Every structure is written in structure tokens, then in C-alpha cells.
């Protein structure tokens, strides 16, 4: 890889002597754009609820009066547009820039689905091209006076998380998990990657923690006992939330009406983000 030039990266770390965690590859926003704080929502495994947490946090900070945005970095599996009822929306722009789609409550969103003719069209790209698209979502989009941007990451510790950590001025990340034992090692990989890249880990959020019995209010642990407290203690991190499986929340998301939800599950996480 050419000295300090990420565009010449072959993405073959096994044959590269460079220490990417020590390099500054940050890229600038386009002229006129402004983003104050960037928060990454990550996990080493898919299907644990990163998009849910991203959406809840963006809505919560928006309700607090902050201008919020979501950069949907899950290029091949975007789900953010559906949660906000924007499945049929398309981004506008010109040859030089793109305008994000804005929700009813004013949240700015950029997702790959906004650039496809049909939302069900697959994106069949290799890793470096996907990573390049994510970088363009930062450099080519007209982000208007954003206080807090939330980046919904794809699962794993590959090209896209590496690109985001290197290219964007990430102020901190939140790691999302679920209670299953098999998730433990995956979560630890995500935490270790962030520490290697010198990105602050704000805390952990566990999704699908339990189901609350409608009759006795007892918490039923559908996936068994949680490992989140032990993982958090091992790395000296706080547990910011335990989000249950809840029918009303699922229905609101399926109906594209997440902005109408009034839940307090991510309040602690929002308070920590607000203090950044």
C-alpha cells in the first residue's frame, strides 16, 4: 500500500506491512455540510438488532431537540428505510452531490436503497466497492447541520467497519448483542477491533433480552441467561440497555412508524451520547 494513501489499499492485510490503526485516513465532508458527532452502531454478528438500536437512538436524540442523521452503512442489507416508512423513497441530487431523504420528524437518512430503482434490487458488489460507497455517503451527501449522526454498520470486522473507523471522525461506538452464548465471542471481536482502532466504546446494548409476560409481568428469557454483564465487566464497559422482544415495537417498525414509538429502553445510552 502506498504511504498514507488508502485509495491504493488492496484490502489484503496478510501481505501488507502497514499498521492501518496508526494512520489518519479521515476524509472531509463536502463544502457546506456539517456533522458534529458521529456514533457507530456495531456488532460482529448479523441479526442482533443494530438497525433497531440505530433507529431508536436517532429518534430519541431527535425528540431531545437535536438534529440527527443516519448513515446506513449496511449497503447490501439496508433496513433503516423500512423502519421509517421510506421504502419507496429516492434520494435527489446532481452530478456533484446527493441530498439525504428526510423523515417526517426531520431525521436525515442516507441509504443504498434510496439509490436503487426498486428497493428489492440486490447490490452485488465486492468489498472494496461497498467500502467506497460508504465513504461517498460521508463525502458526497449534503448533511445539514447535524448534531448527532448514527452509522448503522454491517456485521463483522471487515472492509466497511474498517473504512468507517478510518475515514469518519467516529466519536464512539455502541456494541449490540443478543443473549445467546454464541454471540459472546463475536461481541468481544467487535470490542477488540474498536480498541485496536483507538475508537472509544461507549457501552453495550443487549437486544431480545427477554419477553415480559402480559399476565404476571415476569421476564421470560427466551434465549437463556444473558452474558452481557460478564462481557461488560471483563472490558470495563457499561451495559446501556436491555431491550425486550415486544410486539408493539415490532409492529411499529414493520409499519414504518418507528418515530411514533414512545419507549425508554435507550434513554441511558442517549444520556451518555448527549454528554459527548
N, C-alpha and C positions, 0 to 999 in steps of 0.2 A: 504494500500500500504506500502511495506517495506520502511524503511527510505532511501530516496535518491536513490531508485532503480526503474527506470521507467519500467524495464522488468517485474516487478511484478504488474504493474498497471492493474486494472480490467476494466478501462475505464468507470466506474460507479461513476461519480463525486458526485452524490447525497448521496452516502454512504461513502464518503471519507473525512477525516478531513484535508488532506494535502492541502497546498497552492502551487499549481504547478508553479504559476507565480514567486514564490520566490526561486525555486530550480534551480540548474545548472545541466542539463542533457546532455550537449553538448558531442557529440561523435567525435572521431578523424577520419580524413581521413586515408586511408591505406598508408603505408610507400611508399614514392616516389611521392605521389600526392601532388598538391599544388593549393590552391584556395585563392586568396587574399581578394575578396569582394563578398558577397552574397546578392542579391536583390530579395525579394519575390514580385510576382505579384498576387494580391489577389482581391477577391470580395465576397460579401455574396450571390451572385446570379449567376446562370449559364447563358451562352449565351450572356454575355455583351462584350466579346472580350478580355479576359485575354490572350489567346494564341496569338492573333494578336499583342497585345502590347508587350508581351514577345518576340515574333519573331522580331518585328520592332526594339526593343531596342537592342537585341543581334546583329542584323545586323548593326545597327548604330554604336555601340561601336566597332564592328569588323572593320568597314570602317575607324574608327578613329585610327586604328592601335593597338587596344588592343586584347589580346587573350580572347575570350569569350566562354561561355558554357551555355547550357540549361539543367536543371534537370527538366524533365517533371513529376511533382508530381500528375498529374491527371491520376491515374492508370487505372480507369475504363472507362475514356473517353478521351484518348490521341488524340490530333490533331496536335501537333507540327511536327511529321514526315511527314505528308502530305504537310504542308506548305513549307517544304524544299525539297520535291520530294523524300523522303526517305521511302515511304510506304512499299516497298518490301525489305528494308534493315534489316539485322540481326546483333546483337552485337556478338562480338567474345570474347574469354577469356578462362579461365581454371577453375579448381576447387576452386581457391582462389580469382580470380578477374575477372572483366569484363572490356572490352575496349569500350569506347563510340564510337558511329558512328560519323564520321567527315564529314561535308558538303563540297561542292566544294570550299567554301571560307575559310574553316578551323575552323568553329564553331563546338565544341564538344557537342554532344547531347546524353542523355540517356533517353529512354522512354520505357514503358512497351511493346509497340508494337514491339520493336526490339527483344524481348524475346519470342514472340508468333510464332507458326508455320505459322499461317495466320493472317494478320492484322485485319481481321473481327472477329477473335475468341474473345468471351466475357471473361472478367475477373470477375468471380462470387465469390468474397471473402467478408468476413466480415471486418468491420472497423479496428480492431487491426492488421489483416494480411496485409491489404493495407498499414497501417501506417508503419509496419515493412519493407515492400518492399521499401517504400520511404527512410527510414533510410539506407537501404542497397545500394541504389543508391548513397548515400553520402560516405558510409564507404568502399564499395567493388569495386567501379569503379576507374579505373586508370585515374584520372583527371590530365592532363599535363599542368603545369604552367599557370593556368587560372587567368587572371586579374579580370574578372567580370563574375560571374555565376548568371544566372537568373532562378528563380524557379517558374515554372508555376503551380499555386495552383489549386486544385479543388474548386468548390464553397462551401460557408458555413464557419462555425467556429467550425468544429468538429475535428475528430481524426487526419487527415492529417495536417491541419494548425497548430494544437497544437504540433504535432510531429516535424514539420519543425521549429517552433519557439523555441522549447525546445532543439532539437538535433543539429541544424545547427547554426553557428555563423552569424545570419542574421544581416546585417549592416543597413538595412532599407527596407521598403515595399512601393509599389505604389498600390493604390486602384483604380480599374477600375469600371466605372459605365456607365449607359446609361441614356438618358434624362427622361424616364418615371417616373411619380410620385411614382409608387410602388417601385422603386429602392431606394428611399431616405432612408427609414428605414434600408434596407439591407446594404447599404453603411455605415451607421452610426454604425451598428453592427460590421462590419469589422474594422472600425477605433477604436472603443472602445476595441475590442479584442486585437488589436496591442498595445494599450496604457496599457491595463491590463498586457500584457506580457512584457511590457517595450521595445518594438520594435519601433524604430523611423519610423514615417510615413513621407515619402519624399514629398508626394503630391497626387493629384487626377488626373486621366485621364478619360475624357468622350469620349466614343466611340459612333458611329452612331449619332453624334450631329446634323447633317444637310445633306442635299443634295444640291449641288451647281447647279443652273440652267445653262445649257450649252449655253443658248442664252443671258440672261441678267446678269449672274454671281451672282444672288441673292441667299442667303442662305435660303433654304426651310426647316423648322423644322418639319420633318415628324412625330416625336413623341411628338410634343408640346414643350412648353418652358422648358428650362433646369432648373434643381435645383442645378446644380453643384456649382455655385458661392455662393449660400446661405449656402450649406453644408460646403464648404471650409472656408467661413468666420466664421461659427459657431465654427469650430475646429481650426481656425488659421492656415490653410494649404493652400499652393498654388495650383492653377489649372495649371497643367503642360502641358496639351494638350486637344484640342477638335478635335477628328478625325471624318471626314465626312464619309458618305456612298459613296464610289467611285467605279465605275465599273472597272477601270483599276487595282485597288488594289485587288479587289475581284478575278478578272481573274488570276492575277499573283499568288495569294495564291492557288486558285483551281488547277493551273497548276504546283504547287510545285516549283515556281520560285520566292519566296519572296526575295531572296538575290539580285535579279536584280532590285528590286524596288528602285526608287530614289525619296523619299518623305521626307519632313522636319517636319512632324507632331510631332515627339517625340524628336526634337532637344533640346528643353528646358529641358526635363527630362534627356536626355543624358548628358547635361552640368552639371546638378546637381549631377548625378551619378559619373561623371568624377572627381568631387571635393571631393568625399568621402575619 
